[in-house]
């Protein structure tokens, strides 16, 4: 082509300078036209054929390479190769054109490698094992390594030296490299530890107050772990922070299939007392307490009879209290509740009395870990207990409110008005 253009322009018998510039211009136009045609053939024909073959086969995983535009980016190499081959058509610029072509080819290959690595990660994420063994961090490390190699090749190409010469100088820059890639190196080490020890997975619910993180892990990268909090905000946690600091992972609760209820009712201690015979007869009408009360009455009666206890004074011997019967009621109620797991710890216990009364703690596990369902079950239980406590003669503790103060003031005023004249 070069000889053809040169001879064809020479036939016009133009001035040497005009002939020179016209020849160069026609060569540039011819090479550009060849590049455009080659690019059209690769993108509109070759890439389309490859795309059609991939989309029509029985496999689905290879469609990711189309979505990541691996072949589309690879097609950009063809014009660069053509320009490199025709560099000798411009003797004065051969080296410059070849270096520019090589640089462009290296950059395109880096883009292709980047797309390929991301495609591999996308394919891997379709497998269940990806939730326990994510490889995104390793993909990013590989990408960084290829970028470093590409940068070395580009610099070596531009200065006309062997890449080995540059590699020899990297040792002297190791301290700088360590400083620049400190987070990446720490993230890589942390990623290996997180994966090896199965400390966190995508989909885990974790809590890390130091970083205001409380939600689901949605992504694990080389440097960060992305958490979507329950208020839909995003917290970014350094990967190495999960190794060097403590955090709570709720996966154990989710795997167990039961979420803990650990909440207390605060009872006014002045309402606690022995059960009267009338109260016992009334409480026997509660189905889930009937058998318990009958058995306890027989047990207590036997004990008092055996020890010849004089029951004229309620302090003597054994007797049932309203809080004890209430505690038994709560336990039986939980054992019959459809939302409580019976194969996990279930107990109702008293805690140390406080200035707010006597805490009666409910300790049990729901049969679901879904948040809304869990809260519904917990609320249903305590709604019932708040309403039923007064049937046992118990009062729930509550600090005086404005209405209480108004009531006391009204009672005081009424007492003043009802006093006889002259009374103080």
C-alpha positions as CSV (number, residue, x, y, z in Angstrom):
1,X,0.0,0.0,0.0
2,X,2.8,2.3,0.9
3,X,4.5,1.9,-2.6
4,X,1.2,2.2,-4.4
5,X,0.4,5.6,-2.7
6,X,3.9,6.9,-3.3
7,X,4.0,5.9,-7.0
8,X,0.4,7.2,-7.5
9,X,1.2,10.6,-6.1
10,X,4.5,10.8,-8.0
11,X,2.6,10.5,-11.3
12,X,1.2,14.0,-10.7
13,X,4.6,15.6,-11.0
14,X,4.0,17.9,-8.1
15,X,6.5,19.9,-6.1
16,X,8.6,17.7,-3.7
17,X,7.2,19.3,-0.6
18,X,3.6,19.0,-1.8
19,X,4.3,15.4,-2.9
20,X,5.7,14.6,0.6
21,X,2.8,16.0,2.6
22,X,0.2,14.6,0.2
23,X,1.7,11.2,0.5
24,X,1.7,11.3,4.3
25,X,-1.9,12.6,4.3
26,X,-3.1,9.8,2.0
27,X,-1.2,7.2,4.1
28,X,-2.9,8.5,7.3
29,X,-6.3,8.4,5.6
30,X,-5.7,4.9,4.2
31,X,-4.6,3.6,7.6
32,X,-7.6,5.3,9.3
33,X,-10.0,3.8,6.8
34,X,-8.5,0.3,7.3
35,X,-8.8,0.8,11.1
36,X,-12.4,1.8,10.8
37,X,-13.3,-1.1,8.6
38,X,-11.4,-3.6,10.9
39,X,-13.2,-2.1,13.9
40,X,-16.5,-2.4,12.2
41,X,-15.9,-6.0,11.3
42,X,-14.8,-7.0,14.8
43,X,-17.6,-5.2,16.6
44,X,-20.5,-5.6,14.2
45,X,-19.7,-9.0,13.0
46,X,-17.2,-11.0,15.1
47,X,-18.4,-9.7,18.5
48,X,-22.1,-10.1,17.5
49,X,-21.4,-13.7,16.4
50,X,-19.7,-14.5,19.6
51,X,-22.5,-12.8,21.6
52,X,-25.2,-14.8,19.7
53,X,-23.3,-18.1,20.3
54,X,-22.9,-17.4,24.0
55,X,-26.5,-16.3,24.5
56,X,-28.0,-19.3,22.6
57,X,-26.0,-22.1,24.2
58,X,-27.3,-24.1,27.2
59,X,-25.0,-22.4,29.7
60,X,-25.9,-19.2,31.5
61,X,-22.7,-18.4,33.4
62,X,-20.9,-17.2,30.2
63,X,-23.5,-14.5,29.6
64,X,-21.6,-12.6,32.3
65,X,-18.7,-12.0,29.9
66,X,-21.1,-10.3,27.6
67,X,-22.6,-8.1,30.3
68,X,-19.1,-7.1,31.5
69,X,-18.2,-6.3,27.8
70,X,-15.1,-8.4,27.8
71,X,-15.2,-9.1,24.0
72,X,-16.3,-5.5,23.3
73,X,-13.2,-4.1,25.0
74,X,-11.0,-6.8,23.4
75,X,-12.0,-5.6,20.0
76,X,-10.3,-2.2,20.5
77,X,-7.0,-3.9,20.2
78,X,-7.4,-4.6,16.4
79,X,-7.0,-0.9,15.3
80,X,-3.9,-0.6,17.6
81,X,-2.3,-3.6,16.0
82,X,-3.0,-2.3,12.5
83,X,-1.4,1.1,13.4
84,X,1.6,-0.7,14.9
85,X,2.1,-2.7,11.7
86,X,1.9,0.4,9.5
87,X,4.3,2.4,11.7
88,X,7.1,1.7,9.2
89,X,5.2,3.8,6.7
90,X,6.4,6.9,8.6
91,X,10.1,6.4,9.0
92,X,10.6,9.5,11.1
93,X,8.0,8.5,13.6
94,X,8.3,4.7,13.7
95,X,9.4,4.6,17.4
96,X,6.9,7.1,18.6
97,X,4.0,5.4,16.8
98,X,5.0,1.9,18.0
99,X,5.4,3.1,21.6
100,X,2.0,4.8,21.5
101,X,0.4,1.7,20.0
102,X,2.0,-0.6,22.6
103,X,0.8,1.7,25.4
104,X,-2.7,1.7,24.0
105,X,-2.7,-2.1,23.7
106,X,-1.5,-2.5,27.3
107,X,-4.2,-0.2,28.6
108,X,-6.8,-2.1,26.6
109,X,-5.5,-5.4,28.0
110,X,-5.8,-4.0,31.6
111,X,-9.4,-3.1,30.9
112,X,-10.1,-6.6,29.5
113,X,-8.4,-8.3,32.5
114,X,-10.4,-6.0,34.9
115,X,-13.7,-7.0,33.1
116,X,-12.7,-10.7,33.1
117,X,-11.9,-10.6,36.9
118,X,-15.2,-9.0,37.7
119,X,-17.0,-11.5,35.4
120,X,-15.3,-14.3,37.4
121,X,-16.5,-12.8,40.6
122,X,-20.1,-12.4,39.2
123,X,-20.1,-16.1,38.2
124,X,-18.7,-17.2,41.6
125,X,-21.4,-15.2,43.4
126,X,-24.1,-17.4,41.8
127,X,-22.9,-20.3,43.9
128,X,-24.0,-20.7,47.5
129,X,-20.4,-21.0,48.7
130,X,-19.8,-17.3,47.8
131,X,-21.8,-16.3,50.9
132,X,-19.3,-18.1,53.2
133,X,-16.2,-17.7,51.0
134,X,-16.3,-14.4,49.1
135,X,-13.4,-13.8,46.7
136,X,-14.0,-10.1,45.9
137,X,-11.1,-9.1,48.0
138,X,-8.8,-11.5,46.1
139,X,-10.1,-10.2,42.8
140,X,-9.2,-6.7,43.9
141,X,-5.7,-7.8,44.9
142,X,-5.2,-9.6,41.5
143,X,-6.5,-6.4,39.8
144,X,-4.0,-4.3,41.7
145,X,-1.1,-6.7,40.8
146,X,-2.1,-6.5,37.1
147,X,-2.3,-2.7,37.2
148,X,1.2,-2.5,38.7
149,X,2.5,-4.9,36.1
150,X,0.8,-2.9,33.4
151,X,2.2,0.4,34.7
152,X,5.7,-1.1,34.7
153,X,5.3,-2.3,31.1
154,X,4.0,1.1,30.0
155,X,6.9,3.0,31.6
156,X,9.4,0.5,30.3
157,X,7.9,0.8,26.8
158,X,8.0,4.6,26.9
159,X,11.6,4.9,28.1
160,X,12.8,2.1,26.0
161,X,14.2,0.0,28.8
162,X,13.6,-3.6,29.9
163,X,10.9,-4.1,32.5
164,X,13.5,-6.0,34.6
165,X,15.4,-2.7,35.1
166,X,12.3,-1.1,36.7
167,X,11.6,-4.2,38.8
168,X,15.1,-3.9,40.2
169,X,14.3,-0.4,41.4
170,X,11.0,-1.4,43.1
171,X,13.0,-2.9,46.0
172,X,14.3,0.6,46.9
173,X,10.7,1.9,46.8
174,X,9.3,-0.9,49.0
175,X,8.8,1.4,52.0
176,X,6.8,3.9,49.8
177,X,4.8,1.0,48.3
178,X,4.0,-0.3,51.8
179,X,2.8,3.2,52.8
180,X,0.7,3.7,49.7
181,X,-0.9,0.2,49.8
182,X,-1.1,0.0,53.6
183,X,-4.9,-0.3,53.7
184,X,-4.9,-2.8,50.9
185,X,-2.3,-5.0,52.5
186,X,-4.1,-4.8,55.9
187,X,-7.4,-5.5,54.1
188,X,-6.0,-8.5,52.3
189,X,-4.7,-10.0,55.6
190,X,-8.0,-9.2,57.3
191,X,-9.9,-10.7,54.4
192,X,-8.0,-14.0,54.6
193,X,-8.6,-14.1,58.4
194,X,-12.3,-13.3,58.0
195,X,-12.8,-15.9,55.3
196,X,-10.6,-18.6,57.0
197,X,-12.3,-18.2,60.4
198,X,-15.7,-17.7,58.9
199,X,-16.2,-14.6,61.0
200,X,-18.5,-12.7,58.7
201,X,-20.4,-13.4,55.5
202,X,-22.5,-11.4,53.0
203,X,-26.0,-11.4,54.5
204,X,-24.9,-11.6,58.1
205,X,-26.5,-9.2,60.6
206,X,-23.7,-7.5,62.5
207,X,-23.5,-4.8,65.2
208,X,-20.4,-2.6,65.6
209,X,-21.3,0.5,67.7
210,X,-17.8,2.0,67.1
211,X,-18.7,2.5,63.4
212,X,-22.5,3.1,64.0
213,X,-23.1,-0.2,62.1
214,X,-26.2,-2.3,62.9
215,X,-27.6,-4.1,59.9
216,X,-26.9,-6.6,57.1
217,X,-23.5,-7.1,55.4
218,X,-24.2,-6.4,51.7
219,X,-20.6,-6.4,50.4
220,X,-17.1,-7.5,51.4
221,X,-14.3,-5.9,49.5
222,X,-10.5,-5.7,49.8
223,X,-10.5,-2.6,52.1
224,X,-14.1,-2.3,53.5
225,X,-17.1,-4.2,54.6
226,X,-20.3,-2.5,53.6
227,X,-23.2,-2.7,56.0
228,X,-26.8,-1.6,55.3
229,X,-28.2,-0.4,58.6
230,X,-31.9,-0.9,59.5
231,X,-32.6,2.8,58.8
232,X,-31.3,2.1,55.2
233,X,-28.1,4.1,55.7
234,X,-24.8,2.5,54.7
235,X,-21.8,2.1,57.1
236,X,-18.4,1.4,55.7
237,X,-16.2,-0.6,58.1
238,X,-12.5,-1.1,57.4
239,X,-11.9,-4.9,56.9
240,X,-9.1,-5.0,59.3
241,X,-11.3,-3.3,62.0
242,X,-13.4,-6.5,62.1
243,X,-10.3,-8.4,63.1
244,X,-8.7,-5.9,65.5
245,X,-11.9,-4.8,67.2
246,X,-14.9,-6.7,68.6
247,X,-18.3,-6.9,66.9
248,X,-21.5,-8.9,67.3
249,X,-22.6,-11.3,64.6
250,X,-26.2,-12.4,64.8
251,X,-25.8,-15.3,62.5
252,X,-25.8,-17.8,65.3
253,X,-29.3,-16.6,66.3
254,X,-30.5,-16.9,62.7
255,X,-29.0,-20.3,62.3
256,X,-30.6,-21.5,65.5
257,X,-34.0,-20.4,64.3
258,X,-35.0,-18.7,67.6
259,X,-34.6,-15.1,68.8
260,X,-34.3,-14.4,72.5
261,X,-36.9,-12.5,74.5
262,X,-35.3,-11.0,77.6
263,X,-37.6,-8.4,79.2
264,X,-38.9,-7.7,82.7
265,X,-42.1,-6.7,84.3
266,X,-41.6,-4.4,87.2
267,X,-44.0,-5.2,90.1
268,X,-44.9,-2.9,92.9
269,X,-43.6,-4.8,96.0
270,X,-46.3,-3.4,98.2
271,X,-48.9,-5.4,96.2
272,X,-47.2,-8.7,96.9
273,X,-48.9,-10.9,99.6
274,X,-50.4,-14.2,100.5
275,X,-53.3,-15.6,98.5
276,X,-56.6,-15.6,100.3
277,X,-58.9,-18.6,100.1
278,X,-61.3,-16.5,97.9
279,X,-58.5,-15.6,95.6
280,X,-57.4,-19.2,95.3
281,X,-60.9,-20.3,94.3
282,X,-61.1,-17.5,91.7
283,X,-57.7,-18.4,90.3
284,X,-58.6,-22.0,90.0
285,X,-61.0,-21.0,87.3
286,X,-58.0,-20.1,85.1
287,X,-57.5,-23.3,83.0
288,X,-53.7,-23.2,82.7
289,X,-53.5,-22.7,86.5
290,X,-56.1,-25.2,87.8
291,X,-53.9,-28.2,88.0
292,X,-50.9,-26.3,89.4
293,X,-53.0,-24.7,92.2
294,X,-54.6,-28.1,93.1
295,X,-51.2,-29.8,93.3
296,X,-49.6,-27.0,95.2
297,X,-52.5,-26.8,97.7
298,X,-52.2,-30.6,98.3
299,X,-48.4,-30.3,98.7
300,X,-48.6,-27.4,101.1
301,X,-51.4,-29.0,103.1
302,X,-49.4,-32.2,103.5
303,X,-46.4,-30.2,104.6
304,X,-48.3,-28.2,107.2
305,X,-50.1,-31.2,108.5
306,X,-46.9,-33.2,108.8
307,X,-45.2,-30.4,110.7
308,X,-48.2,-29.6,112.8
309,X,-48.2,-26.0,111.6
310,X,-50.8,-23.7,113.2
311,X,-52.3,-21.7,110.4
312,X,-54.1,-19.2,112.6
313,X,-51.1,-16.9,111.8
314,X,-50.3,-16.8,108.0
315,X,-46.6,-16.4,108.9
316,X,-46.5,-20.0,110.1
317,X,-45.9,-22.8,107.7
318,X,-46.1,-22.6,103.9
319,X,-48.6,-20.7,101.8
320,X,-48.9,-19.5,98.3
321,X,-48.2,-15.9,97.3
322,X,-49.8,-14.0,94.5
323,X,-46.5,-13.4,92.8
324,X,-45.6,-17.1,93.0
325,X,-48.9,-18.0,91.4
326,X,-48.5,-15.3,88.8
327,X,-45.0,-16.6,88.0
328,X,-46.4,-20.1,87.5
329,X,-49.1,-18.6,85.3
330,X,-46.6,-16.8,83.1
331,X,-44.5,-19.9,82.7
332,X,-47.5,-22.1,81.7
333,X,-48.7,-19.3,79.4
334,X,-45.4,-19.3,77.6
335,X,-45.3,-23.1,77.3
336,X,-48.6,-22.9,75.5
337,X,-47.8,-19.9,73.3
338,X,-47.6,-20.9,69.6
339,X,-44.8,-18.3,69.0
340,X,-42.4,-19.7,71.6
341,X,-39.9,-22.5,71.0
342,X,-40.2,-25.2,73.6
343,X,-36.9,-26.9,72.8
344,X,-34.9,-23.8,73.9
345,X,-34.4,-22.2,77.3
346,X,-37.6,-21.0,78.8
347,X,-37.9,-19.5,82.3
348,X,-39.6,-16.8,84.4
349,X,-37.3,-15.6,87.2
350,X,-37.1,-12.8,89.8
351,X,-34.2,-10.4,89.6
352,X,-32.8,-8.2,92.4
353,X,-35.4,-5.7,93.6
354,X,-34.7,-2.1,92.5
355,X,-36.1,1.3,93.3
356,X,-38.5,0.6,90.4
357,X,-39.9,-2.5,92.0
358,X,-39.3,-6.2,91.7
359,X,-38.3,-7.3,88.1
360,X,-40.0,-10.4,86.9
361,X,-37.9,-11.4,83.9
362,X,-39.2,-13.4,80.9
363,X,-36.4,-15.4,79.3
364,X,-37.5,-17.4,76.2
365,X,-37.0,-17.8,72.5
366,X,-39.4,-17.1,69.6
367,X,-39.8,-19.7,66.8
368,X,-38.9,-17.1,64.2
369,X,-35.9,-14.7,63.7
370,X,-37.8,-12.4,61.4
371,X,-37.8,-9.0,63.0
372,X,-41.4,-7.9,62.5
373,X,-42.8,-11.3,63.6
374,X,-40.4,-11.4,66.6
375,X,-41.6,-8.0,67.8
376,X,-45.2,-9.0,67.2
377,X,-44.9,-12.1,69.4
378,X,-43.0,-10.2,72.1
379,X,-45.6,-7.4,72.2
380,X,-48.5,-9.9,72.2
381,X,-47.0,-11.6,75.3
382,X,-46.5,-8.5,77.3
383,X,-49.8,-7.0,76.2
384,X,-51.4,-10.0,77.8
385,X,-49.3,-9.9,81.0
386,X,-49.8,-6.2,81.6
387,X,-53.6,-6.8,81.4
388,X,-53.7,-10.0,83.5
389,X,-51.4,-8.9,86.4
390,X,-54.2,-7.2,88.3
391,X,-56.2,-10.5,88.4
392,X,-53.5,-11.7,90.8
393,X,-53.7,-8.6,93.0
394,X,-50.4,-7.3,91.6
395,X,-49.7,-3.7,90.5
396,X,-47.1,-2.8,87.9
397,X,-44.7,-0.2,89.0
398,X,-44.8,3.2,87.3
399,X,-43.4,6.6,88.4
400,X,-46.1,9.2,89.2
401,X,-47.3,11.0,86.1
402,X,-49.0,14.4,85.8
403,X,-52.4,12.8,86.0
404,X,-51.5,11.1,89.3
405,X,-50.4,14.4,90.8
406,X,-53.7,16.0,89.6
407,X,-55.6,13.2,91.2
408,X,-53.8,13.6,94.6
409,X,-54.3,17.3,94.5
410,X,-58.1,16.9,93.8
411,X,-58.3,14.4,96.6
412,X,-56.6,16.8,99.0
413,X,-58.9,19.7,98.0
414,X,-62.0,17.4,98.4
415,X,-60.8,16.5,101.9
416,X,-60.3,20.1,102.8
417,X,-63.9,21.0,101.7
418,X,-65.4,18.1,103.6
419,X,-63.9,19.0,107.0
420,X,-66.2,20.2,109.7
421,X,-66.0,23.9,110.7
422,X,-63.2,24.6,113.1
423,X,-61.2,21.4,112.2
424,X,-57.6,22.0,111.3
